[in-house]
Amino acid sequence: MQTAGAATKLGRGVVNLVTGWVEIPKRIYETSQTQGALAGWTWGLLRGIGRGFVRTAAGLYEVCTFPFPAPPHYATVIEPEYVFVDEGLARTDEYHAR
């Protein structure tokens, strides 16, 4: 997890609050690429709705709690911290070192 300040936590929260819905087309696309179109439009859609809800809720949590270092050091509560970050990249030490 990345160390940040209150302003970074607020910004990250706003971005995730606004872009949580992007999880839906992202998961449909990913699932379609690996398991086919039918799986993409069924399982991918369900995954997207679920992840979108989680990302939006995480964004709301971070917006409401940005002045407080919870989790410690203002770390992100969801990985990857933004919907636009590749999950494979988010798992690397290089990503967390920035």
C-alpha positions as MATLAB code, in Angstrom:
seq = 'MQTAGAATKLGRGVVNLVTGWVEIPKRIYETSQTQGALAGWTWGLLRGIGRGFVRTAAGLYEVCTFPFPAPPHYATVIEPEYVFVDEGLARTDEYHAR';
ca = [
       0.000    0.000    0.000;
       1.136    3.457   -0.770;
       1.892    6.111    1.821;
       0.064    9.391    1.244;
      -1.334   12.465    2.959;
      -4.837   13.692    3.657;
      -5.077   15.587    0.346;
      -4.046   12.504   -1.613;
      -6.597   10.421    0.276;
      -9.317   12.966   -0.502;
      -8.388   13.082   -4.188;
      -8.259    9.301   -4.443;
     -11.643    9.075   -2.730;
     -13.248   11.573   -5.108;
     -11.812    9.782   -8.147;
     -13.065    6.392   -6.946;
     -16.445    7.829   -6.003;
     -16.887    9.255   -9.509;
     -15.338    6.379  -11.507;
     -16.640    3.348   -9.614;
     -19.092    2.619  -12.449;
     -16.150    2.088  -14.854;
     -15.639   -1.307  -13.183;
     -18.701   -2.593  -15.091;
     -17.415   -2.236  -18.683;
     -13.873   -3.086  -17.511;
     -14.966   -6.435  -16.029;
     -17.213   -7.235  -19.001;
     -14.264   -6.641  -21.346;
     -11.756   -8.604  -19.231;
     -14.072  -11.584  -18.810;
     -15.014  -11.560  -22.503;
     -11.339  -11.640  -23.469;
     -10.517  -14.623  -21.266;
     -13.766  -16.623  -21.180;
     -15.838  -15.504  -24.145;
     -18.622  -13.036  -24.859;
     -21.387  -14.943  -23.059;
     -19.350  -15.105  -19.862;
     -18.443  -11.450  -20.280;
     -22.051  -10.332  -20.476;
     -23.142  -12.528  -17.565;
     -20.327  -13.212  -15.095;
     -18.360  -10.110  -16.144;
     -21.422   -7.928  -15.673;
     -21.985   -9.318  -12.173;
     -18.297   -8.890  -11.296;
     -18.417   -5.326  -12.572;
     -21.471   -4.421  -10.546;
     -19.907   -5.911   -7.419;
     -16.489   -4.286   -7.903;
     -18.146   -1.006   -8.876;
     -20.102   -0.979   -5.639;
     -16.976   -1.767   -3.621;
     -14.906    0.922   -5.392;
     -17.643    3.537   -4.960;
     -18.053    2.657   -1.275;
     -14.270    2.842   -0.783;
     -14.292    6.266   -2.417;
     -17.083    7.454   -0.141;
     -15.210    6.137    2.901;
     -12.021    7.945    1.873;
     -13.855   11.222    1.205;
     -15.576   11.079    4.598;
     -12.434   10.092    6.549;
      -9.711   11.959    4.633;
      -8.553   14.088    7.599;
      -7.771   10.960    9.625;
      -4.839    8.590    8.992;
      -7.035    5.500    8.885;
      -5.761    3.118    7.581;
      -2.319    4.068    8.892;
      -0.375    6.593    6.810;
      -3.477    7.338    4.685;
      -2.996    4.076    2.778;
      -5.553    3.071    0.173;
      -8.428    0.815    1.220;
      -8.806   -0.815   -2.210;
      -6.296   -2.313   -4.641;
      -5.582   -1.183   -7.216;
      -6.142    2.288   -5.845;
      -7.709    3.537   -9.110;
      -9.900    1.692  -11.621;
      -7.552    2.697  -14.460;
      -4.491    0.960  -12.943;
      -3.744   -2.515  -14.289;
      -4.167   -5.057  -11.489;
      -0.999   -6.908  -12.530;
       1.000   -3.698  -12.242;
      -0.606   -2.833   -8.902;
       0.784   -6.059   -7.425;
       4.399   -5.170   -8.232;
       6.891   -3.503   -5.902;
       7.691   -0.991   -8.665;
       4.152    0.410   -8.498;
       4.262    0.751   -4.706;
       7.699    2.363   -4.702;
       6.462    5.544   -6.423;
];
